[in-house]
């Protein structure tokens, strides 16, 4: 069983160690970060997060006291009751493929829907990331549309699926 705890400065090194390449950083952090990931980028990322009324909540993922991943809930819009999951990473390779991603998504959705009282949560995932797409669909996310050639990496363009889940869909998924 995993738990989420606020990401802090002391967690920077572990996250930087997991981000092993420019392509990995783009998939994890989007265009807002540049390779190599460093402390100044993470300080900026964390600057206004994890406070009462914050627009962003950033978490480390723990299993048996060991940090194994990272996830955030950002663009929290309390007026429109929506947010966006991002920065999803199961960093410890030995835990990948064992349902940890699904547990992480369920934990962050609990925070979004049950604690914050949101109505809609979205995320973006590159179309080639089949295992992540399966995970999100298993939890109840629905594909809304494909943003074709949304990101440029070197000489390639990557397409991005926009996915979302609504509070009633979340509630129904818990009943299964």
FIVEXKOL-759704 format. One record per residue (C-alpha): residue number from 1; chain; x, y, z. Coordinates in Angstrom, 2 decimals, m for minus. Layout:
BEGIN
<node><k>NUM</k><c>A</c><x>X</x><y>Y</y><z>Z</z></node>
...
END
This chain:
BEGIN
<node><k>1</k><c>A</c><x>0.00</x><y>0.00</y><z>0.00</z></node>
<node><k>2</k><c>A</c><x>1.32</x><y>3.41</y><z>m0.92</z></node>
<node><k>3</k><c>A</c><x>0.87</x><y>6.81</y><z>0.68</z></node>
<node><k>4</k><c>A</c><x>1.30</x><y>10.37</y><z>m0.55</z></node>
<node><k>5</k><c>A</c><x>3.26</x><y>13.00</y><z>1.38</z></node>
<node><k>6</k><c>A</c><x>4.16</x><y>16.52</y><z>0.37</z></node>
<node><k>7</k><c>A</c><x>7.23</x><y>16.76</y><z>m1.85</z></node>
<node><k>8</k><c>A</c><x>9.99</x><y>18.80</y><z>m0.19</z></node>
<node><k>9</k><c>A</c><x>13.48</x><y>20.12</y><z>m0.90</z></node>
<node><k>10</k><c>A</c><x>14.98</x><y>17.00</y><z>0.68</z></node>
<node><k>11</k><c>A</c><x>13.33</x><y>14.95</y><z>m2.11</z></node>
<node><k>12</k><c>A</c><x>15.01</x><y>16.85</y><z>m4.97</z></node>
<node><k>13</k><c>A</c><x>18.03</x><y>14.55</y><z>m5.40</z></node>
<node><k>14</k><c>A</c><x>15.92</x><y>11.40</y><z>m5.71</z></node>
<node><k>15</k><c>A</c><x>13.73</x><y>12.98</y><z>m8.39</z></node>
<node><k>16</k><c>A</c><x>16.73</x><y>14.37</y><z>m10.29</z></node>
<node><k>17</k><c>A</c><x>18.32</x><y>10.90</y><z>m10.25</z></node>
<node><k>18</k><c>A</c><x>15.20</x><y>9.37</y><z>m11.82</z></node>
<node><k>19</k><c>A</c><x>15.11</x><y>11.86</y><z>m14.72</z></node>
<node><k>20</k><c>A</c><x>17.72</x><y>10.19</y><z>m16.88</z></node>
<node><k>21</k><c>A</c><x>17.29</x><y>11.83</y><z>m20.29</z></node>
<node><k>22</k><c>A</c><x>15.78</x><y>14.82</y><z>m22.12</z></node>
<node><k>23</k><c>A</c><x>13.00</x><y>12.64</y><z>m23.57</z></node>
<node><k>24</k><c>A</c><x>12.15</x><y>11.27</y><z>m20.12</z></node>
<node><k>25</k><c>A</c><x>12.03</x><y>14.83</y><z>m18.73</z></node>
<node><k>26</k><c>A</c><x>9.67</x><y>15.97</y><z>m21.49</z></node>
<node><k>27</k><c>A</c><x>7.35</x><y>13.04</y><z>m20.78</z></node>
<node><k>28</k><c>A</c><x>7.42</x><y>13.70</y><z>m17.04</z></node>
<node><k>29</k><c>A</c><x>7.64</x><y>17.46</y><z>m16.77</z></node>
<node><k>30</k><c>A</c><x>6.47</x><y>18.83</y><z>m20.08</z></node>
<node><k>31</k><c>A</c><x>7.96</x><y>21.88</y><z>m21.72</z></node>
<node><k>32</k><c>A</c><x>8.24</x><y>23.73</y><z>m18.38</z></node>
<node><k>33</k><c>A</c><x>11.47</x><y>21.96</y><z>m17.45</z></node>
<node><k>34</k><c>A</c><x>14.79</x><y>21.57</y><z>m19.26</z></node>
<node><k>35</k><c>A</c><x>17.43</x><y>18.87</y><z>m19.07</z></node>
<node><k>36</k><c>A</c><x>19.25</x><y>18.28</y><z>m16.85</z></node>
<node><k>37</k><c>A</c><x>16.70</x><y>18.76</y><z>m14.10</z></node>
<node><k>38</k><c>A</c><x>18.28</x><y>20.76</y><z>m11.26</z></node>
<node><k>39</k><c>A</c><x>17.50</x><y>22.20</y><z>m7.86</z></node>
<node><k>40</k><c>A</c><x>16.66</x><y>25.69</y><z>m9.15</z></node>
<node><k>41</k><c>A</c><x>13.93</x><y>24.26</y><z>m11.42</z></node>
<node><k>42</k><c>A</c><x>12.52</x><y>22.20</y><z>m8.57</z></node>
<node><k>43</k><c>A</c><x>12.61</x><y>25.16</y><z>m6.16</z></node>
<node><k>44</k><c>A</c><x>10.57</x><y>27.17</y><z>m8.68</z></node>
<node><k>45</k><c>A</c><x>8.17</x><y>24.21</y><z>m9.13</z></node>
<node><k>46</k><c>A</c><x>7.68</x><y>23.94</y><z>m5.36</z></node>
<node><k>47</k><c>A</c><x>7.65</x><y>27.68</y><z>m4.58</z></node>
<node><k>48</k><c>A</c><x>3.89</x><y>28.29</y><z>m4.26</z></node>
<node><k>49</k><c>A</c><x>2.73</x><y>24.69</y><z>m3.85</z></node>
<node><k>50</k><c>A</c><x>1.41</x><y>22.72</y><z>m0.89</z></node>
<node><k>51</k><c>A</c><x>m0.21</x><y>25.61</y><z>0.97</z></node>
<node><k>52</k><c>A</c><x>m3.81</x><y>26.31</y><z>1.91</z></node>
<node><k>53</k><c>A</c><x>m5.57</x><y>27.47</y><z>m1.24</z></node>
<node><k>54</k><c>A</c><x>m2.57</x><y>26.62</y><z>m3.45</z></node>
<node><k>55</k><c>A</c><x>m3.09</x><y>26.03</y><z>m7.14</z></node>
<node><k>56</k><c>A</c><x>m0.67</x><y>23.08</y><z>m7.04</z></node>
<node><k>57</k><c>A</c><x>m0.22</x><y>20.15</y><z>m4.66</z></node>
<node><k>58</k><c>A</c><x>2.98</x><y>18.16</y><z>m5.17</z></node>
<node><k>59</k><c>A</c><x>3.54</x><y>14.74</y><z>m3.64</z></node>
<node><k>60</k><c>A</c><x>6.19</x><y>12.12</y><z>m3.23</z></node>
<node><k>61</k><c>A</c><x>4.91</x><y>8.56</y><z>m3.26</z></node>
<node><k>62</k><c>A</c><x>5.99</x><y>6.31</y><z>m0.41</z></node>
<node><k>63</k><c>A</c><x>5.85</x><y>2.55</y><z>0.00</z></node>
<node><k>64</k><c>A</c><x>7.05</x><y>1.10</y><z>3.30</z></node>
<node><k>65</k><c>A</c><x>8.73</x><y>4.44</y><z>4.04</z></node>
<node><k>66</k><c>A</c><x>10.72</x><y>4.45</y><z>0.79</z></node>
<node><k>67</k><c>A</c><x>10.16</x><y>7.12</y><z>m1.87</z></node>
<node><k>68</k><c>A</c><x>9.16</x><y>5.29</y><z>m5.04</z></node>
<node><k>69</k><c>A</c><x>7.43</x><y>7.95</y><z>m7.10</z></node>
<node><k>70</k><c>A</c><x>6.07</x><y>11.43</y><z>m7.68</z></node>
<node><k>71</k><c>A</c><x>2.71</x><y>12.97</y><z>m8.65</z></node>
<node><k>72</k><c>A</c><x>1.07</x><y>16.38</y><z>m8.64</z></node>
<node><k>73</k><c>A</c><x>m2.36</x><y>17.92</y><z>m8.79</z></node>
<node><k>74</k><c>A</c><x>m2.10</x><y>21.27</y><z>m10.52</z></node>
<node><k>75</k><c>A</c><x>m4.17</x><y>23.96</y><z>m12.12</z></node>
<node><k>76</k><c>A</c><x>m6.56</x><y>23.63</y><z>m9.18</z></node>
<node><k>77</k><c>A</c><x>m9.45</x><y>25.88</y><z>m10.10</z></node>
<node><k>78</k><c>A</c><x>m11.75</x><y>26.12</y><z>m7.12</z></node>
<node><k>79</k><c>A</c><x>m14.27</x><y>28.31</y><z>m8.95</z></node>
<node><k>80</k><c>A</c><x>m14.78</x><y>25.81</y><z>m11.77</z></node>
<node><k>81</k><c>A</c><x>m14.04</x><y>22.78</y><z>m9.56</z></node>
<node><k>82</k><c>A</c><x>m11.35</x><y>21.32</y><z>m11.80</z></node>
<node><k>83</k><c>A</c><x>m7.70</x><y>20.32</y><z>m11.69</z></node>
<node><k>84</k><c>A</c><x>m5.06</x><y>18.51</y><z>m13.71</z></node>
<node><k>85</k><c>A</c><x>m2.91</x><y>15.57</y><z>m12.71</z></node>
<node><k>86</k><c>A</c><x>0.68</x><y>15.81</y><z>m13.83</z></node>
<node><k>87</k><c>A</c><x>4.25</x><y>14.84</y><z>m13.14</z></node>
<node><k>88</k><c>A</c><x>3.33</x><y>11.18</y><z>m12.71</z></node>
<node><k>89</k><c>A</c><x>6.37</x><y>9.02</y><z>m12.15</z></node>
<node><k>90</k><c>A</c><x>6.94</x><y>5.57</y><z>m10.74</z></node>
<node><k>91</k><c>A</c><x>10.64</x><y>6.16</y><z>m10.30</z></node>
<node><k>92</k><c>A</c><x>11.72</x><y>2.94</y><z>m8.70</z></node>
<node><k>93</k><c>A</c><x>11.94</x><y>0.47</y><z>m11.61</z></node>
<node><k>94</k><c>A</c><x>11.40</x><y>m2.54</y><z>m9.36</z></node>
<node><k>95</k><c>A</c><x>7.89</x><y>m1.29</y><z>m8.54</z></node>
<node><k>96</k><c>A</c><x>6.80</x><y>m0.64</y><z>m12.13</z></node>
<node><k>97</k><c>A</c><x>4.15</x><y>m2.92</y><z>m13.60</z></node>
<node><k>98</k><c>A</c><x>2.79</x><y>m3.86</y><z>m10.16</z></node>
<node><k>99</k><c>A</c><x>m0.24</x><y>m1.57</y><z>m9.96</z></node>
<node><k>100</k><c>A</c><x>1.52</x><y>1.30</y><z>m8.19</z></node>
<node><k>101</k><c>A</c><x>0.50</x><y>3.77</y><z>m10.91</z></node>
<node><k>102</k><c>A</c><x>m3.14</x><y>2.86</y><z>m10.43</z></node>
<node><k>103</k><c>A</c><x>m2.82</x><y>3.30</y><z>m6.65</z></node>
<node><k>104</k><c>A</c><x>m1.19</x><y>6.71</y><z>m7.18</z></node>
<node><k>105</k><c>A</c><x>m3.99</x><y>7.88</y><z>m9.47</z></node>
<node><k>106</k><c>A</c><x>m6.65</x><y>6.64</y><z>m7.05</z></node>
<node><k>107</k><c>A</c><x>m4.97</x><y>8.45</y><z>m4.13</z></node>
<node><k>108</k><c>A</c><x>m4.74</x><y>11.75</y><z>m6.03</z></node>
<node><k>109</k><c>A</c><x>m8.34</x><y>11.41</y><z>m7.23</z></node>
<node><k>110</k><c>A</c><x>m9.43</x><y>10.90</y><z>m3.62</z></node>
<node><k>111</k><c>A</c><x>m7.74</x><y>14.20</y><z>m2.76</z></node>
<node><k>112</k><c>A</c><x>m9.31</x><y>15.94</y><z>m5.78</z></node>
<node><k>113</k><c>A</c><x>m12.87</x><y>14.68</y><z>m5.40</z></node>
<node><k>114</k><c>A</c><x>m13.29</x><y>13.78</y><z>m1.73</z></node>
<node><k>115</k><c>A</c><x>m11.07</x><y>16.34</y><z>m0.02</z></node>
<node><k>116</k><c>A</c><x>m11.18</x><y>19.31</y><z>m2.41</z></node>
<node><k>117</k><c>A</c><x>m14.71</x><y>18.67</y><z>m3.71</z></node>
<node><k>118</k><c>A</c><x>m13.74</x><y>19.05</y><z>m7.38</z></node>
<node><k>119</k><c>A</c><x>m15.96</x><y>18.03</y><z>m10.28</z></node>
<node><k>120</k><c>A</c><x>m13.45</x><y>17.33</y><z>m13.08</z></node>
<node><k>121</k><c>A</c><x>m9.85</x><y>16.11</y><z>m13.24</z></node>
<node><k>122</k><c>A</c><x>m7.86</x><y>15.93</y><z>m16.47</z></node>
<node><k>123</k><c>A</c><x>m4.45</x><y>14.79</y><z>m17.60</z></node>
<node><k>124</k><c>A</c><x>m2.39</x><y>14.49</y><z>m20.75</z></node>
<node><k>125</k><c>A</c><x>m0.49</x><y>11.43</y><z>m21.90</z></node>
<node><k>126</k><c>A</c><x>1.61</x><y>10.85</y><z>m25.00</z></node>
<node><k>127</k><c>A</c><x>m0.08</x><y>8.45</y><z>m27.41</z></node>
<node><k>128</k><c>A</c><x>2.85</x><y>6.02</y><z>m27.40</z></node>
<node><k>129</k><c>A</c><x>2.64</x><y>5.48</y><z>m23.62</z></node>
<node><k>130</k><c>A</c><x>0.30</x><y>2.50</y><z>m23.85</z></node>
<node><k>131</k><c>A</c><x>0.84</x><y>1.27</y><z>m20.28</z></node>
<node><k>132</k><c>A</c><x>m0.06</x><y>4.68</y><z>m18.81</z></node>
<node><k>133</k><c>A</c><x>m3.15</x><y>4.95</y><z>m21.03</z></node>
<node><k>134</k><c>A</c><x>m4.31</x><y>1.50</y><z>m19.86</z></node>
<node><k>135</k><c>A</c><x>m3.77</x><y>2.53</y><z>m16.25</z></node>
<node><k>136</k><c>A</c><x>m5.79</x><y>5.74</y><z>m16.62</z></node>
<node><k>137</k><c>A</c><x>m8.62</x><y>3.99</y><z>m18.43</z></node>
<node><k>138</k><c>A</c><x>m8.72</x><y>1.27</y><z>m15.77</z></node>
<node><k>139</k><c>A</c><x>m9.24</x><y>3.96</y><z>m13.11</z></node>
<node><k>140</k><c>A</c><x>m12.04</x><y>5.53</y><z>m15.19</z></node>
<node><k>141</k><c>A</c><x>m10.46</x><y>8.25</y><z>m17.31</z></node>
<node><k>142</k><c>A</c><x>m12.00</x><y>8.81</y><z>m20.74</z></node>
<node><k>143</k><c>A</c><x>m10.13</x><y>9.98</y><z>m23.83</z></node>
<node><k>144</k><c>A</c><x>m11.47</x><y>13.36</y><z>m24.88</z></node>
<node><k>145</k><c>A</c><x>m9.30</x><y>14.03</y><z>m27.88</z></node>
<node><k>146</k><c>A</c><x>m5.92</x><y>13.67</y><z>m29.47</z></node>
<node><k>147</k><c>A</c><x>m3.73</x><y>16.74</y><z>m29.72</z></node>
<node><k>148</k><c>A</c><x>m1.81</x><y>15.84</y><z>m32.83</z></node>
<node><k>149</k><c>A</c><x>1.90</x><y>16.70</y><z>m32.92</z></node>
<node><k>150</k><c>A</c><x>1.51</x><y>18.63</y><z>m29.65</z></node>
<node><k>151</k><c>A</c><x>5.18</x><y>18.51</y><z>m28.57</z></node>
<node><k>152</k><c>A</c><x>8.40</x><y>18.62</y><z>m30.54</z></node>
<node><k>153</k><c>A</c><x>11.29</x><y>16.47</y><z>m29.44</z></node>
<node><k>154</k><c>A</c><x>14.33</x><y>16.76</y><z>m31.67</z></node>
<node><k>155</k><c>A</c><x>13.05</x><y>16.20</y><z>m35.20</z></node>
<node><k>156</k><c>A</c><x>9.95</x><y>14.31</y><z>m34.05</z></node>
<node><k>157</k><c>A</c><x>6.50</x><y>15.44</y><z>m33.04</z></node>
<node><k>158</k><c>A</c><x>4.63</x><y>13.67</y><z>m30.26</z></node>
<node><k>159</k><c>A</c><x>0.83</x><y>13.50</y><z>m30.06</z></node>
<node><k>160</k><c>A</c><x>m0.93</x><y>13.82</y><z>m26.72</z></node>
<node><k>161</k><c>A</c><x>m4.19</x><y>12.27</y><z>m25.52</z></node>
<node><k>162</k><c>A</c><x>m6.31</x><y>14.53</y><z>m23.35</z></node>
<node><k>163</k><c>A</c><x>m8.20</x><y>12.46</y><z>m20.80</z></node>
<node><k>164</k><c>A</c><x>m10.55</x><y>13.31</y><z>m17.96</z></node>
<node><k>165</k><c>A</c><x>m12.74</x><y>11.87</y><z>m15.24</z></node>
<node><k>166</k><c>A</c><x>m15.76</x><y>13.48</y><z>m13.60</z></node>
<node><k>167</k><c>A</c><x>m16.80</x><y>13.13</y><z>m9.98</z></node>
<node><k>168</k><c>A</c><x>m19.79</x><y>10.87</y><z>m10.75</z></node>
<node><k>169</k><c>A</c><x>m17.56</x><y>8.61</y><z>m12.89</z></node>
<node><k>170</k><c>A</c><x>m15.12</x><y>8.45</y><z>m9.97</z></node>
<node><k>171</k><c>A</c><x>m17.93</x><y>7.51</y><z>m7.58</z></node>
<node><k>172</k><c>A</c><x>m19.17</x><y>4.75</y><z>m9.94</z></node>
<node><k>173</k><c>A</c><x>m15.66</x><y>3.37</y><z>m10.34</z></node>
<node><k>174</k><c>A</c><x>m15.41</x><y>2.94</y><z>m6.56</z></node>
<node><k>175</k><c>A</c><x>m18.58</x><y>0.85</y><z>m6.53</z></node>
<node><k>176</k><c>A</c><x>m17.08</x><y>m1.78</y><z>m8.85</z></node>
END
